[in-house]
Amino acid sequence: MNTDWSRKDLLGLRELSAEEINFVLETADAFKQVGTREVKKVPALQGKTLINLFIEPSTRTRTSFELAAKRLSADIVNITASASSLTKGETLKDTAKVLEANHADIIVLRHGSAGAPQFLSTHVRASVINAGDGAHEHPTQGLLDLYTIREKKSRIAGLHVAIVGDILFSRVARSNIFALLKLGARVTLVGPSTLVPRAFEQLGVAVTHDLEKVLPEVDVVNLLRIQHERQRKEYFPGLGEYIRLFGLTKERARLLKPDCLIMHPGPINRGVEIDSELADGAQSVILDQVTNGLAVRMAVLYLCSGANGS
């Protein structure tokens, strides 16, 4: 396998090769060991400055990147939209120039507009990591989901993965689809027809609106959070109807294979996407996803910073 990583930025998984994705996952293996040590720190990014630029709020992702950077010994600056000049009309390009003048080495950007990380990457010398842009991609979430599947199943190729819920507005779903297909998995999308249109079949996935039909067949079920903030009311069938048709209830969970993994990118709407007992049950790997997210983000920061010597 070609083990060179020559990318300055991580903007999405659609543009990565299977070899590059596997290389990130293998690098994350090494960083996961750091979390088991008494001193959970390595000097890999000592002297580097990371800026968490979160124009759209996300406590979980921002905290994960911040902790990953701390474990790599980087200096960290957190900037949120409410505290930045963007609320006063400053453009992303202006902000980029200010960050550049302050010698930022890595910028982690979460933005409500699809394509914002790509735009930023063309205006700064710093590495740009996409922490979620609109309904486009969320590459590190996709990578940590893959890492968790590979860790639990020892492979990805040949597995059947169901992604359930709000696919249309989900950047997590897109990153998962691109990466899972590249690594040889079979993917089925499940949800209401308004949120899972047949157009997704063009990506090479199956689409169904019958959850109970697909549950007995799958090796992994990844339940997505309902994106109320991104969708108009007419897209969503109503909470009661959604739970009745697409919620993973205890009754529906009996249809799953005993070794089927239950995943969720969080935060969970307990009792909506998934029954609370199932979220905490033996088949759930939701907390493993959080732990693995730290190792994956350490790997991404390390590789994109050029610290591996590429």
Secondary structure, DSSP 8 states (H G I E B T S, - for coil): -------S-B--STTS-HHHHHHHHHHHHHHHHHTTSSS----TTTT-EEEEEESS--HHHHHHHHHHHHHTT-EEEEEEGGGSGGGGT--HHHHHHHHHHTT-SEEEEEESSTTHHHHHHTT-SSEEEEEEETTTB-HHHHHHHHHHHHHHHS--TT-EEEEES--TT-HHHHHHHHHHHHTT-EEEEES-TTTS-GGGGGGT-EEES-HHHHGGG-SEEEE----TTTS-GGGS--HHHHHHHH-B-HHHHTTS-TT-EEE--S---BTTTB-HHHHTSTTB-HHHHHHHHHHHHHHHHHHHTTTT--
